[in-house]
């Protein structure tokens, strides 16, 4: 390093700004660049990391090339999900070397959805991009997603047209899951499992992630009323390690899909789903009960040894329980919305000359 070269570490930026010595340095442009980075970025890139030590250097190099090529100011948020292979040490080095990289370290492994949620919470950009850290996604595709967002879409979703994964273990279950999710939620996408996506900030602020719901963000956000564009992106074979997911994920996806369907259609009206099946069960029980009563009263047939009598009792009890569950669900929904002041609707825009408070 020459004596005229100036290196500014992130932890010294505050002191520089506080002392006002920017004009006295030999390289004020270097300081202004760091100050620009510390300002609110236009784009935040969120990447969960779990035991990806071998991939991190190549990943960061690709991200740095991307950051230099973009016109917008950017930050990269790397969320370590409890790695045990030395990833944390490398992440600390990246932060020390470049203030555009921000690091969030979990105490243990909480899962990919939790890592994305943490990244969203710390992201400052108006556009938030997500991707995996295993080098299967290409950072060079991010400008394609940003173009769709700038064109007016709320979500730009990557589509791995030429996917480099095992057909039986990964591609076939994925095709089935994508078809099922699209059919159930009504949001048609070819590739829900691709982590390379871009979102407007307001979309994610209205979408909370639990369990393994990160792959369902476009479907969950459809309740808000969003526009989604699908963008063909590159996909590479995994270079290091092995995938954290297997064919068993299909079962979890199906269970999560049931949750998503319930949230989209019945989150504010649970009585309609529980009450429907409750009335169906209760009605079936009553019809069978009338039938057995006719047999006993008019034909003198004994009922004690007929299993259908137990079925009648079971159907009636289940029907009553389901209706009660629906009523309790209505109370819970009202308590949730009214105590927290949460509306049951989302407004895009209001055109009015009258002040809202004057209604």
Helices and strands as residue ranges (DSSP letters): G 10-12, H 13-19, G 22-24, H 28-38, E 43-49, H 53-69, E 74-80, H 87-97, E 101-105, H 112-122, E 127-132, G 139-141, H 142-150, E 155-160, I 167-171, H 172-185, E 197-200, H 201-205, G 213-216, H 217-221, E 228-233, H 249-266, H 271-299, H 307-339, G 356-358
